Amino acid sequence: KAFQAKLYQVWSNIIKNGIDAMDHKGIIQIRLTKEDGFAKISISNNGPKIPDDVLPNIFNRFVSTKKEKSGAGIGLNIVKEILDEHYATVEVISTDELTTFTFKFPFI
């Protein structure tokens, strides 16, 4: 069973982070597909690449992807906790052209 308010927090956090990363100028793409018993949701933005040294740790508490360190570094950690509650996974791929968060939720 999905927790609607918590999932709203996931989507709003990822989209807001993308908007901030693009400095409020760019493109956000949201894609939903069904794949092998999973709902797959991909959210992409064309903001700057998440640095390679930061990417493996972005879901850790107090790690921020924001250049000015304007964030507390807890948003993505909360996202990960919510995903765990939903037995969902997330994969992040970040290149110079696109950063994509891909979420997979099992059909239960």
Secondary structure, DSSP 8 states (H G I E B T S, - for coil): ---HHHHHHHHHHHHHHHHHHTTT-S-EEEEEEEETTEEEEEEEE-S----TTTGGGTTSTT----TT--S-S-HHHHHHHHHHHTT-EEEEEE-SS-EEEEEEEE--
